[in-house]
Amino acid sequence: MSLVSFALQLRRKLNDLLSATPVTSLFAHPPNATAGDQLTRLRRREAKKALLAWARMESAASSDVNGASIKFDAGSREERRAHIGLIVKHNYKAPRDPVVLCHGLFGFDQIAVPALGLQIQYWNGIAEALRDIGCKVHVSRVGTVAALKTRAHQLRGFLEDRMEGQQVNLVAHSMGGLDCRYVISHLPSDKFHINSLTTVATPHRGSPFMDWCRDAFGVGLLHDYINQQMDDVVSKHMLSNPSATTGGNPPPMSSETTQKLIRTHPIIRALCSPLDSPAFANLTRDYCTTFNELTPDDPTIHYASYAAVVAQMSPLAPLFFSHRIVSEREGPNDGLVSLDSATWGEFMGSVRCDHWQLIPPRLRQVIIRKDSFDAVGFYLGLVTQLSEKGY
């Protein structure tokens, strides 16, 4: 038997074997499948379709059993060259221009530990899913707990380096939204053009929980921040505004804040002082109130926002305590940011999850914490909205 004859018989047997079980029955979506699960099944389905197409290929012309080459028609050739990793794009659409993902406080792009072979990615699974529908995705990285103005300068540097001459859509989680607004209003650049900014659970008006941490532990004090970050837009305003300062010095702490600091145990304050970071002051309501006054929206850019809300949390939930504090002071929230604080520009709605479920961390391809909320599906819907708006 010639090699060509053997190949033809192998294809026919493979075709019969694969045709025995319908493709749809193997990869039907269970009713509770998340978007991430569906994307995985769709990739497998496309791979099997490509294999079936290859197995069913028949010679368009007569074959030479003595070893002559087999010729396939154009249609079969195109099927054989099909990319088996391509997913079906029934429900989601990629926006026209690239998307830049911007992380929040304590965020990162990825953390690698080569010695242990570990790698944790902030947007892992989400960035991949966006790319699967044809979205051009870039992941930025700024200082995890750096001052807002420092993070904004780093973000602008990233955009100038990676997105020069391009129009971009910024998608920001948590404090990343403040970074983006700082860049837009105070650090404009002619090297790139921002079409839209979509914020997800961003504390535009600050967080009551950060106010509580300031009062209880003495971290995130605006008075200290102004002394240390004099080139920040809010610091400049308070140092130069006679109504906010006296004699060119930073404004004194209010009597209420002073009394709360006095009540804080000195040992607790001493232990917490080394843990203080400039970003904590940026997330207080006092800072954000002044920041919003000094940071007007750019009328040429589309601003949109999403919020997260959890009605009740289990006492065992990591954000249970902070959720109670924010609930008492501002009402519905995600454990760190209230519904009111997260609203900015065109409000696109709220989702039912906590602040951390919006970005479930992953270790390589393994989800560290399995949640019922479908974060991948949420961001696929978000970029689809951008696409429908023409961005």
Order of alpha helices (4+ residues) and beta strands (2+ residues): alpha-alpha-alpha-alpha-beta-beta-beta-alpha-beta-alpha-beta-alpha-beta-alpha-alpha-alpha-alpha-alpha-alpha-alpha-beta-alpha-alpha-beta-beta-beta-alpha
